[in-house]
Amino acid sequence: MNAEFEYTVMQHRAHELRQQAAEHRRAREAARAARPERRHRSIFARMRAA
């Protein structure tokens, strides 16, 4: 392969990796937003809420 073609392939692969990273980041943010906010309530907080 010549150097210019290798560089073009490398750029394309880097672009794909950046897109995948952005998708993964969006998926993690969506999953984090879907979690209930009261994950670690103390026993006292649960008794007070009941």
Backbone bond lengths (Angstrom), bond angles and torsions (degrees), N, CA, C in turn:
res aa  C-N    CA-C-N  psi(-1)  N-CA   C-N-CA  omega(-1)  CA-C   N-CA-C  phi
1 M - - - 1.468 - - 1.519 109.49 -
2 N 1.295 113.98 145.40 1.462 114.78 176.17 1.524 110.11 -86.57
3 A 1.295 115.95 163.03 1.461 121.86 -172.29 1.530 112.30 -63.22
4 E 1.316 117.68 -38.47 1.473 120.58 -178.23 1.532 110.39 -65.00
5 F 1.335 116.18 -41.95 1.454 119.34 179.54 1.531 110.65 -66.45
6 E 1.323 116.77 -42.31 1.466 120.45 177.80 1.525 110.78 -60.30
7 Y 1.323 116.15 -40.49 1.467 120.47 179.43 1.530 110.39 -64.38
8 T 1.333 116.29 -42.10 1.467 120.78 179.54 1.530 110.32 -63.65
9 V 1.338 116.94 -43.23 1.462 120.64 178.66 1.523 109.65 -63.20
10 M 1.328 116.84 -42.29 1.463 121.00 179.57 1.535 110.67 -61.95
11 Q 1.324 116.57 -43.56 1.467 119.80 178.55 1.526 110.96 -61.61
12 H 1.329 116.61 -42.80 1.457 120.67 -179.52 1.525 110.37 -63.01
13 R 1.316 116.58 -43.77 1.471 120.33 179.65 1.526 110.59 -64.37
14 A 1.322 117.63 -40.40 1.464 120.80 178.32 1.529 110.08 -62.71
15 H 1.308 116.39 -40.18 1.471 120.63 178.09 1.526 110.21 -62.31
16 E 1.342 117.05 -44.82 1.462 120.66 178.35 1.528 111.11 -61.25
17 L 1.314 116.98 -42.37 1.466 120.36 179.84 1.529 111.27 -64.24
18 R 1.325 117.03 -39.28 1.472 119.60 177.34 1.524 110.89 -64.23
19 Q 1.335 116.96 -39.86 1.467 120.00 177.92 1.533 111.08 -64.20
20 Q 1.331 116.97 -43.38 1.455 120.33 179.17 1.520 110.80 -63.63
21 A 1.330 116.94 -39.59 1.463 120.24 179.28 1.524 110.26 -64.45
22 A 1.326 117.08 -40.46 1.468 120.47 178.84 1.529 110.54 -64.99
23 E 1.342 116.99 -41.86 1.465 119.95 177.48 1.520 111.05 -61.91
24 H 1.312 115.92 -43.78 1.463 120.73 179.97 1.528 110.64 -62.78
25 R 1.320 115.80 -41.29 1.472 120.53 179.26 1.525 110.15 -63.32
26 R 1.343 116.74 -44.27 1.476 119.89 179.12 1.530 110.94 -63.55
27 A 1.325 116.94 -40.31 1.470 120.17 179.82 1.525 110.41 -64.77
28 R 1.327 117.25 -41.81 1.469 120.06 179.33 1.527 111.25 -66.03
29 E 1.347 116.58 -39.19 1.461 119.62 178.54 1.529 110.21 -65.47
30 A 1.323 117.57 -39.69 1.465 121.00 179.09 1.527 110.01 -65.68
31 A 1.321 117.27 -41.60 1.459 120.45 178.95 1.521 110.57 -65.60
32 R 1.313 116.57 -38.59 1.469 120.42 179.30 1.522 109.86 -66.39
33 A 1.325 117.65 -38.34 1.466 121.11 -179.90 1.529 110.81 -69.87
34 A 1.323 118.08 -28.15 1.460 121.17 -177.46 1.529 111.94 -80.07
35 R 1.303 118.37 -17.70 1.470 121.34 179.83 1.521 110.98 -66.86
36 P 1.297 117.12 145.94 1.460 117.94 173.87 1.528 109.87 -67.52
37 E 1.305 115.98 144.83 1.463 119.53 -175.81 1.519 112.68 -76.93
38 R 1.331 117.84 -21.59 1.460 120.72 -176.62 1.524 110.17 -94.73
39 R 1.302 117.32 61.41 1.461 119.96 -177.45 1.517 111.91 -73.63
40 H 1.319 118.25 -42.33 1.460 122.10 -171.96 1.523 110.42 -120.87
41 R 1.320 115.54 67.24 1.460 118.42 177.66 1.513 108.78 -85.12
42 S 1.285 115.09 138.45 1.471 118.88 178.39 1.519 109.85 -72.43
43 I 1.312 114.97 165.75 1.459 120.08 178.42 1.530 110.00 -62.83
44 F 1.305 116.68 -38.87 1.469 120.24 179.68 1.514 111.35 -64.84
45 A 1.326 117.33 -39.61 1.458 120.06 178.06 1.515 110.84 -66.39
46 R 1.348 117.68 -37.43 1.456 120.48 177.62 1.526 111.17 -66.11
47 M 1.326 116.72 -41.65 1.464 119.84 179.95 1.522 110.57 -67.21
48 R 1.315 117.19 -38.01 1.455 121.22 -179.43 1.523 110.31 -67.83
49 A 1.346 117.42 -35.68 1.472 121.84 -178.85 1.521 111.60 -74.61
50 A 1.313 117.91 -24.42 1.482 121.17 -176.17 1.515 111.46 -76.98
